[in-house]
Amino acid sequence: MAGKSGREINATPQNTLKKSILSWEGILVIIFLAVLVLCRILSPNYTLNNVLREMPKYLSEIFLFFPMAYILMLGEIDISVGSIVCLSATAGCLASNAGTPFPLVILIMLLVGGLCGVVNGLIITRFPELPSMIVTLGTQIIFRGIAEIVLGNGGSVSVTDSASFRAISKRVGPFPYMFFLVVICAVVFVIVSVKMKFGRELMAIGSNRRTSLYSGIKVKATIFKAYVIMGVFSGLAALFLTAASYGANTTTGDGFEMDAIAMAVFGGIATTGGKGKMIGGIIAAFIIVCLRIGLGQINMNSQLILLIIGILLIAAVILPNISASFKAAKKKKSQA
Amino acid sequence: MKKRILGLVLSVAMVASLLAGCGSSSEAPAADTAAATTDTAAADTDAAATTDGGSAAGKTYAIVPKSAGNPYNEKEVEGFTKIIEANGGTVVVNYPEDATADAQITVINSLISQGVDSIAVAANDANALSAVLQDAMDAGIKVSTLDSDAVGEARMTFANQAGVTQVAQALCDAVLDISGGEGQWAIVSASSQATNQNAWIDAMKEIMAADAKYANLELVDIQYGDDEPELSTTVTQALLTNYPDLKVICAPTTVGIAAAAKVLQDAGSSCKLTGLGLPSEMAEYIGADDAHSCPYMFLWNPIELGELSAYISMALVDGTITGASGETFEAPELGVTYTITDQDGGATEVILGAPFAFTPENIEEWKVIY
């Protein structure tokens, strides 16, 4: 096509359907379907009812994934979330056992989570020279440490008022309540990331912090907000986790941060910031969850399941690099 | 464009390798407990076809240990698997990915989906498993615990490795035997508030007061080492100084016995030691001669605990027992007819029996196990 200036314009839009299938998100959808088919073949018990019944624990991790994706888009990280879940669950159980009405217990859990997020956010924005990995490693130890001290001997507390907690883990048909909440959150987080100013700012900061600062984006405030959201959602995860186990102990939420990060990275959200789409992460999260449930049902060794997830992750990170280097090599060839 | 196709090809390869991985795993032999993979559906039909398999034929019995790679847990699984398979049942061993209650919830949920007949679990946390275990019972699965209990309403009964009376009786007899029937003896305990320690010590006092054969034994002191090696060492040294005629020290705690063993052996003391100890920590102190400080000691046998748990699971599934106090069931391999007894708080338990003695003859074999 010849342009006004007579130059040849090569960037004609390609077939959009083909393009969307061959995008990373398209590939993820294919993998997701493949996982479902695979698990159905392997396990006769891989039914909608069973998968949804086993899902709540993983859904709590997906609550952590949403804000974690934002933090990764910023080029930051938060590895303290598992400990925030533990502290928040502990606070909620103790409050509930002290006779606090249930709605207030929920509020306390979200508040404790939010407060931990404020601590993380304050340290990271006040001391920008500190890497967020190290800061949140510190708070990871501190938050769980506080929970361990509070829990004291035995390291475990159970809720006496288990009826209220059990109520929120009820279902509509086969779908647990929290499944709908996850769907709502997914929609909100996607809209915020693609349509709202906050989402665009996250990406801008993640791509180039200095340019963002000079173009008038309140970098510190945005980072701070992301960490507070992370904290509040940790409280939410804690609430549903408590509802599944009627209590908290020193290992509650252990390793959840890594699962949340894994979901995001597998979904194509780069830990270096500024790259990736929320929707990819959401599909990836469900791939990991459905795969784990399926492999669990054939009694595959838990360590082997972790190994497979690890391989998937490495592959997800390496793939774009390989294809990029292929492209570069091809470019060089055509120039020569 | 090329990179997209490349990506697609690679991801298809990934899925294919996944398939291959799963395939080889589910083909692993059922006896391979480490892989923990038995094809439930296939086993069901196989076992149903062979009706002469035994009382457990056609049923699937799951065991959920505390964590993978723990030799003590492996021994429990070994005993459990042996009994179930000897009776024609199918065993599913499902290790949690780490030693947490959360990870156990995940595997128990998966077992509910598979529709196993029974679940025996060594709980990583007494409270946290109650919701999921109640779900399992609601689904008709027979739930019991072993080694480490869950709360009473979350399981039907508990295979308890250490009955208070049995432990106390074994320790009393050991003190009597090692002292030669008379003389001074003392106790090195953990902390003064430890419930199991105090229960054992009180039971020992009662047993000794009730039977005349213990009349010449004099309990001179009870010291508390708080399960700290340093403090346990100090209190043992103090006992030796204060009671030069002391013949036996009994330490019903693994930390206390190890500390006391070192003190006595280093000092070449004529005072001897017994109690509850870990074979791996105590191997160098166990011996019949004067160069060793501990002639023998006790702990429970994890293999037998696994076997007991298997018998409980089978009896629950075939309806012999429901977990109510007073019911009895046979355990041929252990040579005992077990009775379900009451526990504090209304729940029930089955006590394995007298603790297992670790002697100079068997310590070499056990020290590598746990």
Interface residues (C-beta under 8 A of the other chain):
Chain A: Q14 L22 S23 W24 I27 I30 I31 A34 V35 L38 L42 S43 P44 N45 Y46 N50 V51 R53 E54 K57 S156 V157 S158 S162 R166 S169 L241 A244 S245 Y246 G247 A248 N249 T251 T252 G253 D254 G255 I293 L295 G296 Q297 I298 N299 M300 N301 S302 Q303 L304 I305 L306 I308 I311 L312 A315 L319 P320 I322 S323 A324 F326 K327 K330
Chain B: M1 K2 K3 R4 I5 L6 G7 L8 L10 S11 V12 M14 V15 L18 L19 G21 C22 S25 S26 A34 A35 A36 T37 T38 D39 T40 A41 A68 V92 V93 N94 Y95 P96 E97 D98 A99 T100 A101 D102 A103 I105 T106 V107 N109 S110 I112 S113 Q114 G115 N124 D125 A126 N127 A128 L129 S130 A131 V132 V151
